[in-house]
Amino acid sequence: MTAKTTTDLNSKISDRDLIYEAKLSGKMPELMRGIFRRKIIEQQVAKAGISPTIEDLQTAADRFRVVNQLESAAATQKWLAERLLTLDDFEDLITQDLLSDRLAEHLFGDRVEQLFYQNLLDYSGAVIYEVILEDYELAMEIYYSLQEGDLNFADVAQQYIPLTELRRRGGYVGRVGRKQLRPEISAAVFATTPPQLLKPIVTAVGVHLIQVEEIVEPKLDEQLHQQILTELFDRWLAEIMDSHPQHQLR
């Protein structure tokens, strides 16, 4: 192969350059699926007659800024510049997010409560502390020392957790759901009567020492409602995209 003429590095990057780079880096299929996803949403929004007001868009923009910690106009401008976005692009982004939310509610809002009760156990949570060790015998030794009161969990975390923030929290992981845990760990955690220290559990990651502080019964609040709605909406979109031959994305 003969070498191509060296490109002027000071020349402006064109749309053609971007498309070529996306192809070479293997990102084109992901980008095409994103475009197809947007077109599906736009089509379904028009079909449903969904049309947000200016006040709706302003509220959505304010919420977006809070979530992304864009507390000033300067912070917003910096965020846009880092992503090569204009204010018009920002408005389109907010509009797309809002339309997706409205369409999801339109299509599946009345199914959330039913799905919640059908899968009640899946939405339970547990508040846990965790230390992961490499040696099972060491884990058992620490387990018995914890049971006998010779050690407390914070001592173990301080000595055996390499991650600074988790070590400072004494191994406190916080609230986790069943689906966030490995099956063998989930089964043990949700069979406890807290507070309870679990016998070491071996997984491919290591040997887990877990202190279960609380089992949290599920409640269909706004956050969980949105989570279930998003799951239904994403599954619906994936099914539509997967049902179309790949050539339709080209």
Secondary structure, DSSP 8 states (H G I E B T S, - for coil): --------TTS---HHHHHHHHHHTT-HHHHHHHHHHHHHHHHHHHHHT----HHHHHHHHHHHHHHTT--SHHHHHHHHHHTT--HHHHHHHHHHHHHHHHHHHHHHGGGHHHHHHHTGGGG-EEEEEEEEES-HHHHHHHHHHHHHTSS-HHHHHHHH--SHHHHHTTTEEEEEEGGGS-HHHHHHHTT--SSEE---EE-SS-EEEEEEEEEE-----HHHHHHHHHHHHHHHHHHHHHTS-GGGG-
